[in-house]
């Protein structure tokens, strides 16, 4: 059955943890936690849509309802994309969910652009801002959420603070999507869009349908025909042994 995979690009803004203790910045002993980290806002975009959406804790009457809105997004996603998704966004999301007594969202695949940057390239720096600068993409806002946090977390934050936080958070999504699209043909373990969509003869990365033949390649056990997707630039392959009259028995796989 054919279906369009739901691919979510998302980014969280989380408070700092506030503690009390003794010592200095080199040697500090925590004796009391004043406030654990909390979710301040999140922005997201569904791949293929133009709109970047945003929600903050101030849009809800209760913090639990706010966290549930994030849960609903990840529950709908087939694939979640974030910069440092594996090390931060996914784990922090789960932390907020379990804290509020929610069950896990439905299983989803993860694409972490930070891990791709570290694994496939040798950039001067791998932060989202450093990547967009090096690649000539849309830069993040210079202001950081830490500059806004104190006022944002108050009962009556200034309108300017709310607007700046939204601008900052949405800007992360714009940068993230551009980095993801540039990285796309290099992501070797990308979730297989041919399998997820139920359309066996499409590009495994982007779902494109137009290809250029790029010859063959051999492994110890098989010979493969190589194709390049003209949409994303990625390469896919078919085992020649699986070829039968009129059809190819196997779906495309990543090279």
N, C-alpha and C positions, 0 to 999 in steps of 0.2 A: 504494500500500500504506500503510495507516494505521499509525502508530507514535507513541509518546509521547516527545517530545524530552527529553533528559537535560539539565537546567539546573542547573549547579553554582554555589553561592555559596561562595567560599573566601577565606582570608586567611593570609598568611605572616608569621612572626616570624623576623627575620634579625639576626645579630649586627652590631655595629659593626666597621669595619675598624680594626685597631690598627697604628699606624706609629710610627717613631722619626725624629727630625729636629732641626732647629735653628730658633730664633726664638721668636715669641710667637703669640698667637691671631690677630693681624692679619697678620703676615708669618711664614710657616712653610715651611721647605724639608724635604720628605720625603727621607730618605736610605735608609730601609729599611722594608719592610713586614713587620711581625711576624706578622700574621694577616689573611688576606683574609676578607671577609664569608662567613658560613656560614649554612645553614638550621638554625634551632633547633627550630621546630615549625610545624605548620599545622593549621587547623581548617576544616571544611567542612560543608555541608548540601546535600542534593539538594532542589530546590524540589518541594513536595508532600509531603515527608517531615517528620516532627516532630523526629527525632533530629538533634542537632548532634554531629558526630564530631571526634576530635582525635588526633593522633599527634605524638610528639616524637622527637628523635634517641636518647633513652634507651630507646625501645621496640624498638630494633634492635641487632643485634650489629655491623653495619657501617654507616657513613655512606652508602655506595653503595646499600644496600638501602633506607635511609630515603628518599633522593632518588627512588628508583624507585617507591616507594609514591605519591609526589606525581605522578610521570609517569603512573602507571596511572589516577589520578583524571582528569587532563586529557585523557588518551587516550580515556576513556569519554565525556567531556562533549561535547554538541552546542553548548552555550552556557556560557561561564564569566563569572560576575559577581564583581567586586571593586571596592573603592573605590581608585581610582588603578591599575586593572588595566593600562591601556595604558602608564603611565609607570613602574610598579614591579612588581607581582605577576607579570604575564606575562613580562616581560623577565628578572626575577630567576629565575623558574622555568626559562626557557630557558638562562640562564647556568649553573645547577646541572646541568641535563641535559647540556649540551655538555661541561662540566667532567668529568662522569663517563662520557663516551663514549656517551651515549644518542642515538638518532635522535629527531627531533621527534615529539611526540604527534600523533595524527590531527587534522586541521584542526578548529577550533572557532570559533564566533563569540564576540565579546566585548561585554559591557555594562559600561561604566565609570561608576559612579555619580558619581564626582568630575567627569568631563567633562560629565555631564548637569546637575549642579548649576551648573557654570560657564556652560554654553551656554543653559540654559533659565530660570535664575533669577538674582536678585541678593540672595543671602543675606549676613548680616553676616560669615560665615566659611564655608568649604567643607570643613573637616575633618569626619570622621565624627562626632566628639564635638560639634562646633559645630552640625552639622545636626540631630543627635538632640535637642540642647538646644532649638534654635529651634522644631523641629516637635513637641516634647513626646513624643518616643519614648524607648525604652529606652536609657539612657546607658551608655557604655563604663565599664569599671573605672577608677578614678582612678590606680591604680598603673600604671606603664608597664613594658614588658619590659626597658628599660634598667636599671631598678632591680634586676632579677632576673638580669641576664645573667652577671655574674661567677660567682655561685654555680651558676647553671644550666649553664654551660659547663665546670664542674669535673668531675672524675672521679666524685665522690660528692656530688651536690647534696643539700641538705636536702629532706626530704619536703614541708615547707611551701612551698619554692620551686617544686617541681614542681606542686603543687596550684594555687598562685597563677598560674603561667604558663598552665596549662590553663584556669583561670577567665577570665583576661584574653583569651586567644586565642578561646575560645568566645564570650565576650561580644561580640567584634567581629562575629561571624557573626549574632548576634541583632540587633544594631544595623543591620548591612548589609542584612539581609532586610527590616526594617521601612522603611528608607529606600528601598530598591528598590520595594517595594509602593506606597509613597506617590508615588514618581516615575513609576510605570508608565504611567499615561495620558498623561504628558507626553513619553515617549520616542519621538520621531518616527522614528528609524532602528532601532527594535527589530527583532531577527530575526523574520521572518514565521512565526509559529506555524502558520498555515494551510498554508503550503508544507512546513514541516519535519515536520508531523504527517501530511500526506497527506489532510487533511480541509479541503476548499476553503472551506466556509461557516462557519468559526469565527473568533473574534476573532484578529487578527494578533498581538496582544500576549500575551494570557493563555490563548487557546484556548477561551474561553467561547462559549456557543451561543445566548444570549438577547440580543436587540437591541431598541432603540427607534429608529424612523425619525425623523430630524432634518432632513428636507427635502432640498434639492438645493444644489449649488454648481457654478459654471462655471469652466473654465479657457479658455485661448485655443483649445484643440483639442477639448474635450469637455465634456459635462455629466455630473455624478456625483450619485448618490443617497448621502446621508450617513446612517450608523447609529451609535448609541452603544451600546457594550457595557455591559450592566447588571451585569456581574461586576467589571470593573476600572475602568470609567468612560471608557475610551479610545474614540476615534472611528475608524471605517473607512468605506470608500466603494466603490461599484461604478460602473463606466461604464454609463450607460443604453444606449449604443450596442451593448453586448455582450449585452444581454438578449434571449433567444430564448424561445419558448413552453415553459414548464415548467422552465426552468433558467437559471442565470447562468453564462456560459462562463468568466469570469475569477474568480480568487480575490479575496478582500478584500485591500486594500492600506491601509497606514497613511496617515492624514491628517497 
